[in-house]
Amino acid sequence: MTKAFQFATLLVLAATVSAAAQHQAQQPVRAPHVKGAPSANKATGETRGAESAEHLKSFRGVAAKLNTTPEALQTAYEQAKTANPKLTRGQFIAANMLGQNLSGKGITTDKILAGLGSGKSIGQTLHGLGLSDQDAKAAEKAAKRDVREADKAADKAAKDQPKM
C-alpha cells in the first residue's frame, strides 16, 4: 500500500509541476523598450490615436504652406511610407517642399520620393534630376527654412487662438 501511495503522490507532483511550468510559459513576454514603440501598458487604440494626433499636428504648418490639409499630408505620407518603408517624416516633408519650390524646373515631389526610394539622398536625387551640387544645396537650405517658418507660423496661430 505504501508503494501505491508513493506512486500516486509522485504522479500528482509530476502533474502539478507540469501544469505550473505550462502556466508560466503562457504569461505575456515583455518586449524590450524601443524608442517610438507603443508602451506595453497602453492600449493600442489609445496609442494610435495620440500618435496620429501628434503626426497631424506636425503637418499643420507645412500643410498651410503647401495649400493642403494636415490630413491629406498624413494620408500621402502613409502611402509613400508603404512604397518606401525607410522614408522618414522629415524626408517626406522636405520632398514636398522641394517639389513645390522646384516645380518650375520640372522637379516634382514624386520624382524626389522615387529617388529616396531607390536609396539616394535628397541631394543625390536633386543632382540626378539635373541640379548642380550648389543649386541642390541651396534648394535644400531654402526648403528647411520654409518648413521652419511654416511651423513657427502654425505655432503662433495655435497660441493666438482663444481657448474654449
C-alpha positions in Angstrom: 0.0 0.0 0.0 2.8 2.4 0.7 4.3 1.9 -2.7 0.9 2.7 -4.3 0.7 5.8 -2.1 4.2 6.9 -3.1 3.4 6.3 -6.8 0.2 8.3 -6.6 2.0 11.1 -4.8 4.7 11.1 -7.4 2.1 11.3 -10.2 0.3 14.2 -8.5 3.6 16.0 -8.0 4.6 15.5 -11.7 1.2 16.7 -12.9 1.5 19.8 -10.7 5.0 20.7 -11.8 4.0 20.2 -15.5 0.9 22.4 -15.1 2.9 25.1 -13.3 5.5 25.1 -16.0 2.9 25.5 -18.7 1.2 28.3 -16.8 4.4 30.3 -16.7 5.0 29.8 -20.4 1.7 31.4 -21.2 2.4 34.7 -19.4 3.0 37.6 -21.8 6.6 38.3 -22.6 7.5 42.0 -22.4 9.4 43.3 -25.4 12.4 45.4 -24.8 11.8 49.1 -24.8 12.1 50.5 -28.3 12.0 54.3 -28.8 8.8 55.2 -30.6 7.2 51.8 -29.9 3.9 51.8 -28.0 4.2 51.0 -24.3 3.0 47.6 -23.1 0.9 49.4 -20.5 -1.1 51.5 -23.1 -3.9 50.3 -25.2 -3.1 50.1 -28.9 -6.1 52.3 -29.9 -5.1 54.9 -27.4 -1.5 55.0 -28.6 -2.6 55.1 -32.3 -5.0 58.0 -31.6 -2.4 60.0 -29.7 0.3 59.2 -32.2 -2.0 60.2 -35.1 -3.0 63.4 -33.5 0.7 64.3 -32.9 1.5 63.5 -36.6 -1.3 65.7 -37.8 -0.1 68.5 -35.6 3.4 68.1 -37.1 2.0 68.6 -40.6 -0.1 71.7 -39.6 2.4 74.4 -40.6 3.7 72.7 -43.7 0.2 71.9 -44.9 -0.8 75.5 -44.9 2.4 76.4 -46.9 1.6 73.7 -49.4 -2.0 74.7 -49.7 -3.4 71.4 -48.4 -4.6 69.9 -45.2 -2.7 68.1 -42.5 -5.0 65.1 -43.0 -4.1 65.0 -46.7 -0.4 65.1 -46.0 -0.7 62.4 -43.4 -2.5 60.1 -45.9 0.1 60.9 -48.6 2.9 60.2 -46.1 1.3 56.8 -45.1 1.0 55.9 -48.8 4.6 56.9 -49.5 5.8 55.0 -46.5 4.2 51.8 -47.8 6.2 52.3 -51.1 9.4 53.1 -49.1 9.4 51.8 -45.6 12.7 53.7 -44.8 11.1 57.1 -45.6 11.1 59.4 -42.7 8.7 62.2 -41.9 11.4 64.8 -42.4 12.3 63.4 -45.8 8.7 63.4 -46.8 8.2 67.0 -45.7 11.4 68.1 -47.4 10.4 66.3 -50.7 7.1 68.1 -50.7 8.6 71.5 -50.0 11.3 70.9 -52.6 8.7 69.7 -55.1 6.7 72.9 -54.7 9.8 75.2 -54.8 11.4 73.5 -57.8 8.2 72.7 -59.8 9.3 75.4 -62.4 12.4 73.3 -63.1 10.3 70.1 -63.7 11.3 68.6 -60.4 8.3 67.1 -58.6 7.6 65.6 -55.2 7.0 62.2 -56.8 10.4 62.3 -58.6 12.1 63.2 -55.3 10.3 60.4 -53.4 11.3 57.9 -56.2 14.9 58.9 -55.8 14.7 58.4 -52.0 13.0 55.1 -52.6 16.0 54.0 -54.7 18.3 54.6 -51.8 19.7 58.0 -52.8 19.8 61.0 -50.5 17.8 64.1 -51.3 21.0 65.9 -52.5 21.9 62.9 -54.8 18.3 62.8 -56.1 18.3 66.5 -56.9 21.7 66.2 -58.6 20.3 63.3 -60.6 17.3 65.4 -61.7 19.6 68.0 -63.2 20.5 70.4 -60.5 24.2 71.3 -59.8 25.6 70.5 -56.4 25.4 74.1 -55.4 21.8 74.5 -56.6 20.8 71.3 -54.8 22.3 72.6 -51.5 20.6 75.9 -51.9 17.3 74.3 -52.6 17.6 72.1 -49.5 18.5 75.1 -47.4 15.6 77.1 -48.7 13.2 74.1 -48.1 14.4 73.8 -44.5 13.9 77.5 -44.0 10.4 77.3 -45.4 9.5 74.4 -43.2 10.8 76.2 -40.1 8.9 79.4 -41.0 5.7 77.4 -41.6 6.0 75.6 -38.3 6.6 78.9 -36.4 3.6 80.5 -38.1 1.4 77.5 -37.2 2.6 77.5 -33.6 1.9 81.2 -33.3 -1.5 80.8 -34.8 -2.3 78.0 -32.4 -1.2 80.1 -29.4 -3.2 83.1 -30.6 -6.5 81.1 -30.9 -8.8 81.7 -28.0 -9.3 78.6 -25.8 -12.8 77.5 -25.1 
